[in-house]
């Protein structure tokens, strides 16, 4: 139940999962009942069925279910041969889980700066970070928007590097080029950019790692993850690693993990698969409304216009003037939750305090980003409240503070 705030209205959460559950409740109950009947709770038939659904949706040969998005990335890296002594370039502006997965292979994460335009990894910064020890690149498709994969793949091919995509926030997202002249868009050959238009995230590199954490667009009902790949060997290695490093029970070949996707999760995720595309479309509609209503405010930087590629895991704007924390507190008093993803770039975490990183764009953007409520069931009335509160503060209250 929503809490009542100082404005007298119910609080609008940054994400409300309850309407999604209510929408699918009958089918979810049926799916769970079916699993209860056959009682194959670990690696039951629903796991393989979900893998086939995801592989078909992504148009890839293999999908391997695991128990979290973090394990999906870790196992993908290990299946690709990443390990001790390797360097893996990734964005600093992401969840620590990305760097953590790299660390757990024995490799060293090398952080690259981001584009100020969309907070995704800057391909030029990636190329500048390459050393003789670099083995792979892990782009993160942040906030549901594809990173500049044509340019990243061009760099990877030029330097003979592996690409493993962190797709935790981008299930169903695709790469689109808006024809921008920014540095982020420059570099890759025009024919390559056109050929990649509409290509789904996770299908560019050797493997793509997805999360089914409940808050994700393709969120489950607990932890879960999926690896997709067109490489037969990577798929076989991933399937072995998730089962304690064994292709056959009691015949362990390497140290692996207990990282199987639960049958109950797989059964409910099959239900969610029927709806995720429509849910993503609804998110785009909300994002378009926000952009239309807020585009005249000069003190913020809005996300790019929606297209068939951006799935808006978050609707994140940048506050170019004023104090982000005061803005967030104002919205809270108006009954509107917000989120900050991410207040601390990875290179500034305590784990890396002795590393000589200087990534100025991420260090600047971290104090500017703020995410507004978004979701497939965010009502027009709640959208109106968010828009009105944002405009009230940025156009009126902030003037008084100046």
C-alpha positions in Angstrom: 0.0 0.0 0.0 1.3 3.5 -0.9 2.2 5.8 2.0 0.7 9.2 2.4 3.3 12.0 2.1 3.3 15.7 3.1 1.4 16.7 0.0 -1.5 14.5 1.1 -1.2 12.3 -2.0 -0.1 8.7 -2.2 3.6 8.3 -2.9 4.5 7.5 -6.5 7.3 4.9 -6.3 10.2 5.0 -8.8 9.0 1.6 -9.9 5.8 -0.2 -8.8 5.8 -4.0 -9.6 2.4 -4.7 -8.1 0.3 -3.7 -11.2 2.5 -6.0 -13.4 1.9 -8.9 -11.0 -1.8 -8.3 -10.9 -1.9 -8.2 -14.7 -0.3 -11.6 -15.0 -1.6 -13.1 -11.7 -3.8 -15.9 -13.2 -1.1 -17.1 -15.6 1.6 -16.9 -12.9 -0.5 -19.0 -10.6 -1.1 -21.6 -13.3 2.6 -21.7 -14.1 3.5 -22.3 -10.4 0.8 -24.9 -10.0 2.2 -26.8 -13.0 5.7 -26.9 -11.4 4.2 -28.0 -8.1 2.5 -30.9 -9.9 5.6 -32.3 -11.5 7.9 -31.2 -8.6 11.1 -30.9 -10.6 12.2 -27.8 -8.8 15.8 -27.8 -10.1 16.5 -27.9 -13.9 12.9 -28.9 -14.6 11.6 -28.7 -18.2 10.5 -25.0 -17.8 14.2 -24.0 -17.7 14.9 -25.5 -21.1 11.7 -24.1 -22.5 12.5 -20.6 -21.3 16.0 -20.9 -22.8 14.4 -21.8 -26.1 12.0 -18.8 -25.9 14.9 -16.4 -25.2 17.1 -17.8 -27.9 14.3 -17.5 -30.4 13.4 -14.0 -29.3 17.1 -12.9 -29.6 17.6 -15.0 -32.8 20.7 -16.7 -31.4 21.6 -20.4 -31.2 22.0 -20.7 -27.4 20.6 -19.4 -24.2 21.8 -20.7 -20.8 19.8 -19.9 -17.7 21.8 -19.1 -14.5 20.9 -17.8 -11.0 21.7 -14.1 -11.4 22.8 -11.4 -13.8 26.1 -11.3 -12.0 26.7 -15.0 -12.6 25.6 -14.5 -16.2 28.4 -12.1 -16.7 31.0 -14.0 -14.6 30.3 -17.3 -16.4 30.3 -15.6 -19.8 33.7 -14.2 -19.1 35.1 -17.5 -17.9 33.5 -19.4 -20.8 35.3 -16.9 -23.1 38.6 -17.7 -21.5 39.1 -14.5 -19.4 41.3 -15.1 -16.4 44.4 -14.3 -14.4 46.6 -11.6 -15.9 44.0 -10.3 -18.3 42.7 -6.8 -18.4 39.0 -6.1 -19.2 37.9 -2.6 -20.2 34.4 -1.6 -18.9 32.6 1.5 -18.0 33.0 3.1 -14.6 29.4 4.2 -14.5 27.7 1.0 -13.7 26.8 -1.3 -10.8 29.8 -2.8 -9.0 28.4 -6.2 -10.1 30.0 -5.5 -13.5 33.5 -5.0 -12.1 32.9 -7.7 -9.5 32.3 -10.3 -12.2 35.6 -9.3 -13.9 37.5 -9.4 -10.6 36.1 -12.9 -9.8 37.7 -14.3 -13.0 41.1 -13.2 -11.7 41.2 -10.5 -14.4 41.7 -6.7 -13.8 38.9 -4.3 -14.6 40.1 -1.2 -16.4 37.6 1.6 -16.2 36.8 3.9 -19.1 34.9 7.2 -19.0 31.5 7.8 -20.4 29.7 10.0 -22.9 28.0 12.9 -21.3 25.1 12.5 -23.7 23.7 9.2 -22.5 26.1 8.0 -19.7 27.1 4.9 -21.8 30.8 4.0 -22.2 32.7 6.3 -24.5 34.3 4.2 -27.4 37.2 6.7 -27.7 38.0 6.2 -24.0 37.8 2.4 -24.6 40.4 2.5 -27.4 42.7 4.8 -25.3 42.6 2.3 -22.4 43.9 -0.7 -24.5 47.2 -2.2 -23.4 49.0 -5.4 -24.4 47.2 -7.1 -21.5 43.7 -6.2 -22.7 41.7 -9.3 -23.5 38.1 -8.1 -23.6 35.6 -5.2 -23.5 32.5 -5.3 -21.4 30.1 -2.5 -22.5 27.1 -1.9 -20.3 23.8 -0.9 -22.0 22.9 1.6 -19.3 19.4 2.7 -18.4 18.0 0.5 -21.3 19.8 2.3 -24.1 22.3 0.4 -26.3 25.9 1.5 -26.1 27.6 2.5 -29.4 28.1 -1.1 -30.5 29.1 -0.4 -34.1 32.1 1.6 -32.9 32.9 -0.8 -30.0 32.8 -3.8 -32.3 35.1 -1.9 -34.8 37.6 -1.3 -32.0 37.4 -4.9 -30.8 38.0 -6.3 -34.3 40.9 -3.9 -34.9 42.6 -5.0 -31.6 41.5 -8.6 -31.6 39.5 -8.3 -28.4 36.5 -10.3 -27.1 33.3 -8.4 -26.4 30.9 -9.6 -23.6 27.8 -7.4 -23.3 26.4 -6.5 -19.9 22.7 -6.4 -20.8 21.3 -6.4 -17.2 19.2 -3.3 -18.0 18.5 -3.8 -21.7 16.3 -6.9 -22.3 14.6 -6.2 -25.7 16.7 -3.1 -26.4 18.3 -2.5 -29.8 20.9 -0.2 -31.3 19.7 2.8 -33.2 21.6 5.7 -34.7 19.8 9.1 -34.4 22.3 10.6 -36.8 24.0 12.6 -34.1 27.3 14.4 -35.0 28.6 14.0 -31.4 31.9 12.3 -30.8 30.1 9.3 -29.4 28.6 8.6 -32.9 31.8 9.3 -34.8 34.3 6.7 -35.9 32.5 3.6 -37.1 32.0 3.1 -40.8 28.6 4.3 -42.0 27.8 1.0 -43.6 28.5 -0.8 -40.4 26.3 1.6 -38.5 23.4 1.1 -40.9 23.8 -2.7 -41.0 23.6 -2.8 -37.2 20.5 -0.7 -37.0 17.8 -2.5 -35.0 20.1 -5.2 -33.8 19.3 -6.4 -30.2 21.7 -5.9 -27.4 23.5 -9.1 -26.4 23.9 -10.2 -30.0 26.9 -8.1 -31.0 29.6 -9.7 -29.0 30.7 -13.3 -28.2 28.0 -13.4 -25.4 25.4 -11.3 -23.7 24.6 -11.4 -20.0 21.1 -10.6 -18.8 19.6 -10.1 -15.4 16.1 -11.2 -14.3 16.3 -9.2 -11.0 12.7 -8.1 -10.2 13.3 -4.4 -11.0 14.5 -5.2 -14.5 12.3 -4.8 -17.6 12.3 -8.6 -17.9 12.2 -8.9 -14.2 11.4 -12.2 -12.5 10.2 -13.0 -9.0 13.6 -13.4 -7.3 17.1 -13.6 -8.7 17.9 -15.1 -12.1 19.9 -14.5 -15.2 20.6 -15.7 -18.8 23.5 -16.0 -21.1 23.0 -15.8 -24.9 25.6 -16.7 -27.6 26.0 -18.0 -31.1 29.2 -19.8 -30.1 28.7 -23.5 -29.4 31.8 -23.8 -27.3 30.9 -20.8 -25.1 27.4 -22.2 -24.6 28.8 -25.6 -23.6 31.3 -24.1 -21.2 28.6 -21.9 -19.6 26.3 -24.9 -19.2 29.1 -26.8 -17.5 30.2 -23.9 -15.3 26.7 -23.4 -13.9 26.6 -27.1 -12.8 29.7 -27.2 -10.6 31.9 -27.5 -13.7 30.4 -30.8 -14.8 28.9 -31.8 -18.1 27.8 -35.1 -16.5 26.9 -35.6 -12.8 29.9 -36.6 -10.6 32.3 -35.9 -13.5 33.5 -32.4 -12.6 36.1 -31.0 -15.0 36.8 -27.6 -13.6 35.7 -25.6 -10.5 32.3 -24.1 -11.4 29.3 -22.7 -9.6 25.9 -23.7 -8.2 24.3 -21.3 -10.6 21.2 -23.0 -12.0 18.0 -21.0 -12.8 15.2 -22.2 -10.5 12.4 -24.0 -12.3 9.8 -21.9 -10.6 11.5 -18.7 -11.8 11.7 -20.1 -15.3 8.0 -21.0 -15.3 7.0 -17.5 -14.3 9.5 -15.8 -16.6 7.8 -17.7 -19.5 4.6 -15.9 -18.6 6.5 -12.5 -18.5 8.0 -13.3 -22.0 4.5 -12.9 -23.4 4.3 -9.3 -22.2 7.8 -7.8 -22.1 7.6 -6.2 -25.5 4.2 -4.5 -24.8 5.6 -3.4 -21.4 8.6 -1.9 -23.1 6.4 0.0 -25.5 4.4 1.4 -22.6 7.7 2.6 -21.0 8.6 4.4 -24.2 5.2 6.1 -24.2 5.8 7.4 -20.7 9.3 8.5 -21.6 8.0 10.4 -24.7 5.4 12.2 -22.6 8.1 13.2 -20.1 10.3 14.5 -22.9 7.5 16.4 -24.6 6.5 18.1 -21.4 10.0 18.9 -20.0 11.9 19.7 -23.2 11.6 23.5 -22.7 13.5 23.4 -19.3 17.0 24.5 -20.0 18.5 23.4 -16.7 18.1 19.7 -17.4 19.5 17.3 -20.0 16.8 14.7 -21.0 17.4 11.3 -22.5 17.2 10.9 -26.2 13.8 10.6 -27.9 12.3 7.1 -27.7 12.6 4.8 -30.6 12.3 1.1 -31.1 15.6 0.6 -29.4 15.5 2.3 -26.0 13.6 0.4 -23.4 13.9 2.9 -20.6 14.9 0.7 -17.7 15.3 4.1 -16.0 14.2 7.5 -17.1 17.3 9.4 -16.1 17.8 13.1 -16.6 20.8 15.3 -15.6 20.3 18.3 -13.5 22.7 20.8 -15.0 22.0 23.6 -12.5 21.2 23.5 -8.8 21.6 20.9 -6.1 20.4 17.4 -7.1 19.8 16.4 -3.4 17.5 19.4 -2.8 15.6 18.6 -6.0 15.2 15.0 -4.9 14.0 16.2 -1.4 11.5 18.5 -3.0 10.0 15.7 -5.1 9.9 13.5 -2.1 7.9 16.1 -0.2 5.5 16.1 -3.2 5.1 12.3 -2.9 7.5 11.3 -5.8 10.3 8.8 -5.3 13.5 9.2 -7.3 16.7 7.2 -7.6 20.3 7.9 -8.3 22.1 5.4 -10.5 25.0 5.7 -9.8 26.1 8.0 -7.0 29.6 6.5 -6.9 31.4 5.5 -10.1 33.2 2.2 -9.8 36.7 3.8 -9.9 35.9 5.8 -6.8 34.8 2.9 -4.7 36.9 2.0 -1.6 38.2 -1.1 -3.4 40.0 1.0 -6.0 41.1 3.9 -3.7 44.8 3.3 -4.4 44.3 3.3 -8.2 45.2 6.5 -10.1 41.9 6.9 -12.0 40.8 10.2 -13.3 37.5 9.9 -15.3 36.1 13.5 -15.3 32.9 13.0 -17.2 31.7 10.2 -14.8 32.9 12.2 -11.8 30.8 15.2 -13.0 27.7 13.3 -14.1 27.4 11.3 -10.8 26.2 14.5 -9.1 23.7 15.3 -11.8 21.8 12.1 -12.6 18.4 11.5 -11.1 15.8 8.9 -12.2 12.1 9.7 -12.3 9.3 7.1 -11.8 8.7 5.0 -14.9 7.0 1.7 -15.6 4.4 0.1 -17.9 1.6 0.8 -15.5 2.4 4.3 -14.5 -1.0 6.1 -14.7 -1.5 9.3 -16.6 -2.5 10.9 -13.4 0.8 10.0 -11.8 2.6 11.1 -14.9 0.9 14.5 -14.5 2.0 14.8 -10.9 5.6 14.0 -11.8 5.7 16.5 -14.6 4.0 19.2 -12.6 6.3 18.8 -9.7 9.4 18.8 -11.8 8.3 21.9 -13.7 7.3 23.6 -10.4 10.7 23.2 -8.9 12.8 23.8 -11.9 10.9 26.8 -13.3 9.7 28.5 -10.0 11.4 27.2 -6.8 14.9 27.2 -8.3 14.5 30.8 -9.4 13.8 31.8 -5.8 17.0 30.0 -4.7 19.2 31.9 -7.2 
